[in-house]
Amino acid sequence: MANLVRNPVPPAGLSTSTTLLKEPAVRAGYLSGMTIPRLALVFGVAEYVMQDYVAERRWGWSAAEHRGIYEDARRTVVFTKASRETGGYDVRPISVPRITMHVRALEARA
C-alpha cells in the first residue's frame, strides 16, 4: 500500500500534465504491450500520471481493439480474458508465430 503515496514533484524533466499525451499513440503503445513505466518515459510524464491516464481509458481500448483472432503473414494473435484477483478481467493478446501447428490448433478450436 506504500505505492499509493505520490510525490507531487516528478523527477527532473517529467511532466505532471496530460497535455503531452496523445491518446491514439498511448493506446497503440499500451495495446502493443508496453508497460506503464515505459509509456511514461516515452511520453515524458511522471509514472503516476500515465497510470491514471491509462486506467481511465484501458477498458474501452481493450474492449474495442481486442476481439477475436487477428492474423497476418507472420503471426496469429488470439485475444483472451485474463482473470484478476479482484474478480475482474483484462483482455490480453497471446501472439504465436503463424506456423502450421498453431493454424491447425486454431481451426480445431473453432
C-alpha positions in Angstrom: 0.0 0.0 0.0 3.0 2.3 0.2 2.8 2.8 -3.5 -0.3 5.0 -3.0 1.7 7.9 -1.8 2.5 10.1 -4.8 5.4 12.6 -4.9 4.0 15.9 -6.2 7.4 16.8 -7.6 8.3 14.5 -10.5 11.8 13.6 -11.4 13.6 16.3 -13.5 12.2 16.7 -17.0 9.0 14.8 -16.4 5.6 16.5 -16.6 2.6 16.0 -14.4 0.2 17.2 -17.1 -1.6 15.0 -19.6 -1.2 17.6 -22.3 1.8 15.8 -23.8 -0.3 12.6 -24.1 -1.8 11.8 -27.5 -4.5 9.2 -27.0 -4.0 7.3 -30.2 -0.3 6.9 -29.6 -0.7 6.0 -25.9 -3.5 3.5 -26.9 -1.3 1.9 -29.6 1.6 1.5 -27.1 -0.5 0.1 -24.3 -2.3 -2.4 -26.6 1.1 -3.5 -28.1 2.2 -4.5 -24.6 4.3 -1.5 -23.4 4.4 -1.2 -19.7 3.1 1.9 -17.8 6.7 2.9 -16.7 7.9 2.6 -20.3 5.0 4.6 -21.7 5.6 7.3 -19.1 9.2 7.5 -20.1 8.4 7.7 -23.8 5.9 10.5 -23.4 7.9 12.4 -20.8 5.4 12.3 -17.9 5.5 11.0 -14.4 4.6 7.4 -14.0 1.6 8.1 -11.8 0.2 10.5 -14.5 0.4 7.7 -17.1 -1.0 5.2 -14.7 -4.1 7.4 -14.1 -4.4 8.2 -17.8 -4.4 4.6 -18.9 -6.6 3.4 -16.0 -9.4 5.8 -17.1 -9.3 4.5 -20.7 -7.9 1.0 -20.9 -11.3 -0.8 -20.5 -12.6 0.8 -23.6 -9.4 0.3 -25.5 -9.2 -3.4 -24.7 -12.9 -4.0 -25.5 -12.8 -2.2 -28.8 -9.4 -3.3 -30.1 -9.1 -6.8 -28.8 -11.8 -9.1 -30.0 -11.4 -12.5 -31.6 -8.4 -13.5 -33.6 -6.1 -11.3 -35.7 -3.9 -12.9 -38.4 -1.2 -11.7 -40.7 1.5 -13.4 -42.7 3.9 -13.6 -39.7 1.8 -14.3 -36.7 -1.6 -15.0 -35.2 -2.9 -13.1 -32.2 -5.6 -14.6 -30.0 -7.3 -12.3 -27.6 -8.2 -13.9 -24.3 -9.7 -12.8 -21.0 -7.1 -12.8 -18.1 -8.8 -13.0 -14.7 -7.7 -10.7 -11.9 -7.6 -11.4 -8.2 -10.3 -8.7 -7.7 -12.8 -10.7 -9.8 -12.5 -8.6 -12.9 -10.6 -9.3 -16.0 -8.4 -7.8 -18.7 -8.3 -8.7 -22.4 -4.8 -9.9 -23.2 -3.2 -10.7 -26.5 -1.4 -14.0 -27.0 0.9 -13.8 -30.0 2.1 -17.0 -31.7 4.1 -17.5 -34.9 2.0 -18.4 -37.9 3.1 -22.0 -38.3 1.1 -25.0 -39.3 0.8 -26.4 -35.8 -0.8 -23.2 -34.5 -3.1 -22.8 -37.5 -4.4 -26.3 -37.1 -5.0 -25.8 -33.4 -7.0 -22.7 -34.0 -9.0 -24.3 -36.7 -9.8 -27.2 -34.4 -10.9 -24.8 -31.7 -13.4 -23.1 -34.0 
